[in-house]
Amino acid sequence: MTLDTQMTLDLLQELLMALRANDADGYKSWLALGIEEIGREVAGW
């Protein structure tokens, strides 16, 4: 499993845990981090 795949799976797991805990702030922070990471990959950083 590549590092990118592992990071994506870890992020999704954290998002699901925040949703299950009904933690809106946690969900928003992890979502923002995920969007930032996706942006870096698209930009080639």
MOPAC internal coordinates of N, CA, C and O (Angstrom, degrees):
PM7 1SCF
backbone

  N    0.0000 0     0.00 0     0.00 0    0    0    0
  C    1.4442 1     0.00 0     0.00 0    1    0    0
  C    1.5304 1   107.95 1     0.00 0    2    1    0
  O    1.2310 1   120.62 1   -48.85 1    3    2    1
  N    1.3166 1   116.41 1   131.15 1    3    2    1
  C    1.4571 1   119.81 1  -178.58 1    5    3    2
  C    1.5245 1   111.25 1   -74.87 1    6    5    3
  O    1.2310 1   120.97 1   -17.13 1    7    6    5
  N    1.2984 1   115.75 1   162.87 1    7    6    5
  C    1.4612 1   121.38 1   179.25 1    9    7    6
  C    1.5310 1   110.63 1   -62.64 1   10    9    7
  O    1.2310 1   120.19 1   139.43 1   11   10    9
  N    1.3263 1   117.24 1   -40.57 1   11   10    9
  C    1.4654 1   120.52 1   178.86 1   13   11   10
  C    1.5233 1   111.33 1   -61.34 1   14   13   11
  O    1.2310 1   120.58 1   138.47 1   15   14   13
  N    1.3154 1   116.49 1   -41.53 1   15   14   13
  C    1.4647 1   120.72 1   179.20 1   17   15   14
  C    1.5179 1   110.39 1   -65.14 1   18   17   15
  O    1.2310 1   120.45 1   136.64 1   19   18   17
  N    1.3261 1   116.74 1   -43.36 1   19   18   17
  C    1.4577 1   121.14 1   180.00 1   21   19   18
  C    1.5262 1   110.80 1   -63.40 1   22   21   19
  O    1.2310 1   120.18 1   137.51 1   23   22   21
  N    1.3174 1   117.27 1   -42.49 1   23   22   21
  C    1.4661 1   121.02 1   179.13 1   25   23   22
  C    1.5248 1   110.98 1   -63.23 1   26   25   23
  O    1.2310 1   120.47 1   139.40 1   27   26   25
  N    1.3186 1   116.70 1   -40.60 1   27   26   25
  C    1.4616 1   121.32 1   178.86 1   29   27   26
  C    1.5215 1   110.51 1   -64.21 1   30   29   27
  O    1.2310 1   120.25 1   135.54 1   31   30   29
  N    1.3097 1   117.13 1   -44.46 1   31   30   29
  C    1.4621 1   120.56 1   178.81 1   33   31   30
  C    1.5222 1   111.94 1   -64.44 1   34   33   31
  O    1.2310 1   120.40 1   139.71 1   35   34   33
  N    1.3194 1   116.84 1   -40.29 1   35   34   33
  C    1.4633 1   120.66 1   177.68 1   37   35   34
  C    1.5215 1   111.04 1   -63.02 1   38   37   35
  O    1.2310 1   120.55 1   137.10 1   39   38   37
  N    1.3126 1   116.55 1   -42.90 1   39   38   37
  C    1.4597 1   120.69 1   178.83 1   41   39   38
  C    1.5256 1   111.08 1   -62.82 1   42   41   39
  O    1.2310 1   120.29 1   135.44 1   43   42   41
  N    1.3159 1   117.04 1   -44.56 1   43   42   41
  C    1.4593 1   120.41 1   178.59 1   45   43   42
  C    1.5210 1   111.74 1   -62.34 1   46   45   43
  O    1.2310 1   120.52 1   141.72 1   47   46   45
  N    1.3214 1   116.61 1   -38.28 1   47   46   45
  C    1.4569 1   120.49 1   178.07 1   49   47   46
  C    1.5308 1   110.46 1   -63.73 1   50   49   47
  O    1.2310 1   120.13 1   136.50 1   51   50   49
  N    1.3163 1   117.36 1   -43.50 1   51   50   49
  C    1.4641 1   121.00 1   179.05 1   53   51   50
  C    1.5285 1   110.86 1   -64.27 1   54   53   51
  O    1.2310 1   120.33 1   140.48 1   55   54   53
  N    1.3175 1   116.97 1   -39.52 1   55   54   53
  C    1.4686 1   120.70 1   177.55 1   57   55   54
  C    1.5251 1   111.11 1   -62.75 1   58   57   55
  O    1.2310 1   120.62 1   135.94 1   59   58   57
  N    1.3215 1   116.43 1   -44.06 1   59   58   57
  C    1.4601 1   120.00 1   179.17 1   61   59   58
  C    1.5211 1   111.81 1   -64.48 1   62   61   59
  O    1.2310 1   120.48 1   140.45 1   63   62   61
  N    1.3203 1   116.69 1   -39.55 1   63   62   61
  C    1.4619 1   119.62 1   178.72 1   65   63   62
  C    1.5295 1   110.87 1   -64.39 1   66   65   63
  O    1.2310 1   119.97 1   140.65 1   67   66   65
  N    1.3211 1   117.67 1   -39.35 1   67   66   65
  C    1.4631 1   120.98 1   178.27 1   69   67   66
  C    1.5274 1   110.40 1   -66.15 1   70   69   67
  O    1.2310 1   120.69 1   140.21 1   71   70   69
  N    1.3200 1   116.29 1   -39.79 1   71   70   69
  C    1.4680 1   119.65 1   178.10 1   73   71   70
  C    1.5238 1   111.31 1   -65.04 1   74   73   71
  O    1.2310 1   120.35 1   135.91 1   75   74   73
  N    1.3152 1   116.94 1   -44.09 1   75   74   73
  C    1.4593 1   121.03 1  -179.78 1   77   75   74
  C    1.5307 1   111.26 1   -63.97 1   78   77   75
  O    1.2310 1   120.45 1   146.25 1   79   78   77
  N    1.3202 1   116.75 1   -33.75 1   79   78   77
  C    1.4599 1   121.02 1   179.95 1   81   79   78
  C    1.5302 1   111.25 1   -82.51 1   82   81   79
  O    1.2310 1   120.76 1   177.74 1   83   82   81
  N    1.3253 1   116.15 1    -2.26 1   83   82   81
  C    1.4595 1   122.11 1  -177.64 1   85   83   82
  C    1.5289 1   109.89 1    57.42 1   86   85   83
  O    1.2310 1   121.29 1  -137.19 1   87   86   85
  N    1.3170 1   115.14 1    42.81 1   87   86   85
  C    1.4574 1   122.99 1  -177.54 1   89   87   86
  C    1.5279 1   108.68 1  -103.88 1   90   89   87
  O    1.2310 1   121.05 1   -90.18 1   91   90   89
  N    1.3250 1   115.60 1    89.82 1   91   90   89
  C    1.4631 1   120.05 1  -175.46 1   93   91   90
  C    1.5302 1   111.65 1   -62.53 1   94   93   91
  O    1.2310 1   120.01 1   139.08 1   95   94   93
  N    1.3293 1   117.58 1   -40.92 1   95   94   93
  C    1.4640 1   120.14 1  -179.22 1   97   95   94
  C    1.5293 1   111.18 1   -66.49 1   98   97   95
  O    1.2310 1   120.76 1   138.74 1   99   98   97
  N    1.3252 1   116.14 1   -41.26 1   99   98   97
  C    1.4571 1   119.63 1   177.46 1  101   99   98
  C    1.5203 1   111.51 1   -63.12 1  102  101   99
  O    1.2310 1   121.11 1   137.96 1  103  102  101
  N    1.3268 1   115.48 1   -42.04 1  103  102  101
  C    1.4583 1   120.34 1   178.97 1  105  103  102
  C    1.5254 1   110.47 1   -61.62 1  106  105  103
  O    1.2310 1   120.59 1   133.59 1  107  106  105
  N    1.3177 1   116.48 1   -46.41 1  107  106  105
  C    1.4658 1   120.55 1  -178.65 1  109  107  106
  C    1.5210 1   111.74 1   -62.52 1  110  109  107
  O    1.2310 1   120.35 1   139.14 1  111  110  109
  N    1.3276 1   116.93 1   -40.86 1  111  110  109
  C    1.4633 1   118.75 1  -178.58 1  113  111  110
  C    1.5260 1   111.38 1   -67.56 1  114  113  111
  O    1.2310 1   120.22 1   138.17 1  115  114  113
  N    1.3366 1   117.19 1   -41.83 1  115  114  113
  C    1.4623 1   119.88 1   178.16 1  117  115  114
  C    1.5202 1   111.63 1   -68.62 1  118  117  115
  O    1.2310 1   120.35 1   144.39 1  119  118  117
  N    1.3214 1   116.93 1   -35.61 1  119  118  117
  C    1.4615 1   120.43 1   177.87 1  121  119  118
  C    1.5214 1   110.19 1   -64.44 1  122  121  119
  O    1.2310 1   120.47 1   136.49 1  123  122  121
  N    1.3268 1   116.71 1   -43.51 1  123  122  121
  C    1.4659 1   120.60 1   178.15 1  125  123  122
  C    1.5218 1   110.74 1   -61.24 1  126  125  123
  O    1.2310 1   120.32 1   137.74 1  127  126  125
  N    1.3268 1   117.00 1   -42.26 1  127  126  125
  C    1.4585 1   121.09 1   178.49 1  129  127  126
  C    1.5286 1   110.57 1   -62.35 1  130  129  127
  O    1.2310 1   120.46 1   137.50 1  131  130  129
  N    1.3235 1   116.72 1   -42.50 1  131  130  129
  C    1.4626 1   120.44 1   178.83 1  133  131  130
  C    1.5081 1   112.41 1   -63.15 1  134  133  131
  O    1.2310 1   120.47 1   138.48 1  135  134  133
  N    1.3119 1   116.71 1   -41.52 1  135  134  133
  C    1.4662 1   120.62 1   178.93 1  137  135  134
  C    1.5252 1   109.88 1   -64.87 1  138  137  135
  O    1.2310 1   120.65 1   140.76 1  139  138  137
  N    1.3271 1   116.36 1   -39.24 1  139  138  137
  C    1.4598 1   120.50 1   178.04 1  141  139  138
  C    1.5270 1   110.63 1   -63.01 1  142  141  139
  O    1.2310 1   120.16 1   136.22 1  143  142  141
  N    1.3255 1   117.31 1   -43.78 1  143  142  141
  C    1.4674 1   121.30 1  -179.95 1  145  143  142
  C    1.5282 1   110.83 1   -64.40 1  146  145  143
  O    1.2310 1   120.29 1   137.98 1  147  146  145
  N    1.3129 1   117.05 1   -42.02 1  147  146  145
  C    1.4680 1   120.65 1   179.16 1  149  147  146
  C    1.5132 1   109.64 1   -62.72 1  150  149  147
  O    1.2310 1   120.62 1   139.04 1  151  150  149
  N    1.3249 1   116.43 1   -40.96 1  151  150  149
  C    1.4657 1   120.84 1   178.78 1  153  151  150
  C    1.5139 1   111.72 1   -61.39 1  154  153  151
  O    1.2310 1   120.62 1   141.64 1  155  154  153
  N    1.3239 1   116.42 1   -38.36 1  155  154  153
  C    1.4706 1   119.41 1   178.62 1  157  155  154
  C    1.5176 1   110.40 1   -65.49 1  158  157  155
  O    1.2310 1   120.66 1   139.03 1  159  158  157
  N    1.3245 1   116.33 1   -40.97 1  159  158  157
  C    1.4638 1   118.95 1  -179.22 1  161  159  158
  C    1.5187 1   110.79 1   -65.51 1  162  161  159
  O    1.2310 1   120.41 1   139.34 1  163  162  161
  N    1.3280 1   116.82 1   -40.66 1  163  162  161
  C    1.4618 1   120.35 1   179.63 1  165  163  162
  C    1.5170 1   110.73 1   -65.57 1  166  165  163
  O    1.2310 1   120.92 1   140.15 1  167  166  165
  N    1.3334 1   115.84 1   -39.85 1  167  166  165
  C    1.4596 1   120.92 1  -179.25 1  169  167  166
  C    1.5269 1   111.99 1   -76.27 1  170  169  167
  O    1.2310 1   120.32 1   165.66 1  171  170  169
  N    1.3346 1   117.00 1   -14.34 1  171  170  169
  C    1.4580 1   120.68 1   179.52 1  173  171  170
  C    1.5032 1   113.89 1    81.86 1  174  173  171
  O    1.2310 1   119.65 1  -154.66 1  175  174  173
  N    1.3458 1   118.27 1    25.34 1  175  174  173
  C    1.4733 1   121.72 1  -179.69 1  177  175  174
  C    1.4612 1   110.51 1   -82.75 1  178  177  175
  O    1.2310 1   120.10 1   180.00 1  179  178  177

